[in-house]
Amino acid sequence: MQITGAELSLRTIRRGWWVGGPTVALLLIGGWWSLLGGPIVVAREELDRELAAVESLRNAEQAIRTRLAQVTAEAEQTRREEILRKQRVPDKHDDASFLHWVNQQAHECGLVVRDFRPAGRDVHGDYERSGVMIESLGSYEVICHFLDRLRACSRMNRVVSFEITPRDAERTTFALSMQLALFTQVSRRTPQASQ
C-alpha cells in the first residue's frame, strides 16, 4: 500500500501534535501563568495582608474605644475635682468671712472663742497659705464637736498646731490653742510684652 503525500503530511502533523502538543500546552499555560496567574496570586496575597491589617484595626478599635471612655471619665472626674477645689480655695484672702464662720460654729457648739489673729502668709506652689491663730475655751465634747465642723468646712484649711490644756482641776473646761492654715489660689500673671 502506497502512502500518498497527503496522508504522509497528515501523519506528520499528527505526530507533531502528539509530541509537540503537550509542549505547546505547557508553553501556553506558562504564558498564562506569567501574564495572569502570578499577578493574581500576588494581588491575592496583598489583599490577604490588607484584610489582616483591617482585622487588626477592628480588634484595636475596641481597645481604643475602651481607653477613650476611660480617659473621658478621668477627665470628667478631674474637671469635677477642679470645680470642688475652686469652691474650697478662693482667689483672694477673706479672713473676715472665715472668722464669721468660726464664730458661728463655735456659738452653735458652745465653744467660746477668746482670740483670733493672723499668723503670717507664705506661698506653696499654686497656693498661698495664710496662718490663723485661734484661742478658745470649752468642754472636751464641745472642742471635739467644733473640730469635726472645722474638718467639714467648705473653705480649704489645715490644722498646723493644736494644744488642749485643762483649765480646772475637774477637767471640765479646756483651753484650745490652735493654728490653722487657710489656702487661697495664687494668681499667675503672665508677663506683658514691653512696647
Backbone hydrogen bonds, N-H to C=O, Kabsch-Sander energy under -0.5 kcal/mol:
donor,donor_aa,acceptor,acceptor_aa,energy
4,T,2,Q,-0.5
8,L,4,T,-2.5
9,S,5,G,-2.1
10,L,6,A,-2.3
11,R,7,E,-2.8
12,T,8,L,-2.4
13,I,9,S,-2.4
14,R,10,L,-2.4
15,R,11,R,-2.9
16,G,12,T,-2.5
17,W,13,I,-2.6
18,W,14,R,-2.7
19,V,15,R,-2.4
20,G,16,G,-3.6
21,G,17,W,-1.9
23,T,19,V,-0.5
24,V,20,G,-2.9
25,A,21,G,-3.2
26,L,22,P,-3.0
27,L,23,T,-2.6
28,L,24,V,-2.7
29,I,25,A,-2.9
30,G,26,L,-2.9
31,G,27,L,-2.5
32,W,28,L,-2.7
33,W,29,I,-2.9
34,S,30,G,-2.5
35,L,31,G,-2.3
36,L,32,W,-3.6
37,G,32,W,-1.5
38,G,33,W,-3.7
40,I,36,L,-2.0
41,V,37,G,-2.4
42,V,38,G,-2.6
43,A,39,P,-2.9
44,R,40,I,-2.7
45,E,41,V,-2.5
46,E,42,V,-2.3
47,L,43,A,-2.5
48,D,44,R,-2.5
49,R,45,E,-2.1
50,E,46,E,-2.4
51,L,47,L,-2.6
52,A,48,D,-2.2
53,A,49,R,-2.3
54,V,50,E,-2.5
55,E,51,L,-2.5
56,S,52,A,-2.4
57,L,53,A,-2.4
58,R,54,V,-2.6
59,N,55,E,-2.5
60,A,56,S,-2.5
61,E,57,L,-2.0
62,Q,58,R,-1.0
63,A,59,N,-1.0
64,I,60,A,-2.8
65,R,61,E,-3.0
66,T,62,Q,-2.5
67,R,63,A,-2.6
68,L,64,I,-2.7
69,A,65,R,-2.3
70,Q,66,T,-2.1
71,V,67,R,-3.0
72,T,68,L,-2.5
73,A,69,A,-2.3
74,E,70,Q,-2.7
75,A,71,V,-2.7
76,E,72,T,-2.3
77,Q,73,A,-2.4
78,T,74,E,-2.6
79,R,75,A,-2.4
80,R,76,E,-2.5
81,E,77,Q,-2.6
82,E,78,T,-2.3
83,I,79,R,-2.1
84,L,80,R,-2.5
85,R,81,E,-2.8
86,K,82,E,-2.6
87,Q,83,I,-1.8
88,R,84,L,-1.8
89,V,85,R,-2.2
98,F,94,D,-1.5
99,L,95,D,-2.7
100,H,96,A,-2.4
101,W,97,S,-2.2
102,V,98,F,-2.9
103,N,99,L,-2.8
104,Q,100,H,-2.3
105,Q,101,W,-2.7
106,A,102,V,-3.0
107,H,103,N,-2.6
108,E,104,Q,-2.3
109,C,105,Q,-2.1
110,G,106,A,-2.1
111,L,106,A,-2.4
112,V,137,L,-3.0
113,V,111,L,-0.7
114,R,112,V,-0.6
114,R,135,E,-3.0
115,D,135,E,-2.0
117,R,133,M,-2.1
119,A,131,G,-2.9
122,D,129,R,-2.2
124,H,127,Y,-3.5
127,Y,124,H,-2.0
128,E,184,T,-2.8
129,R,122,D,-3.8
129,R,127,Y,-0.5
130,S,128,E,-0.5
130,S,182,L,-3.1
131,G,120,G,-3.8
131,G,129,R,-0.5
132,V,180,L,-2.4
133,M,117,R,-3.5
134,I,178,M,-2.9
135,E,115,D,-2.5
136,S,176,L,-2.4
137,L,112,V,-2.5
138,G,174,F,-2.0
143,I,139,S,-2.6
144,C,140,Y,-2.4
145,H,141,E,-2.5
146,F,142,V,-2.6
147,L,143,I,-2.7
148,D,144,C,-2.0
149,R,145,H,-1.9
150,L,146,F,-2.4
151,R,147,L,-2.0
152,A,148,D,-1.2
153,C,150,L,-1.2
156,M,88,R,-2.8
158,R,181,A,-1.8
160,V,158,R,-0.6
160,V,179,Q,-3.0
161,S,179,Q,-1.5
163,E,177,S,-2.1
165,T,175,A,-2.4
167,R,173,T,-3.3
168,D,173,T,-0.7
171,R,168,D,-1.0
174,F,138,G,-2.7
175,A,165,T,-3.6
176,L,136,S,-3.1
176,L,174,F,-0.5
177,S,163,E,-2.8
177,S,175,A,-0.6
178,M,134,I,-2.5
178,M,176,L,-0.5
179,Q,161,S,-2.1
180,L,132,V,-3.2
181,A,158,R,-2.7
182,L,130,S,-3.0
183,F,156,M,-1.6
184,T,128,E,-2.0
185,Q,90,P,-2.9
186,V,126,D,-3.0
189,R,187,S,-0.8
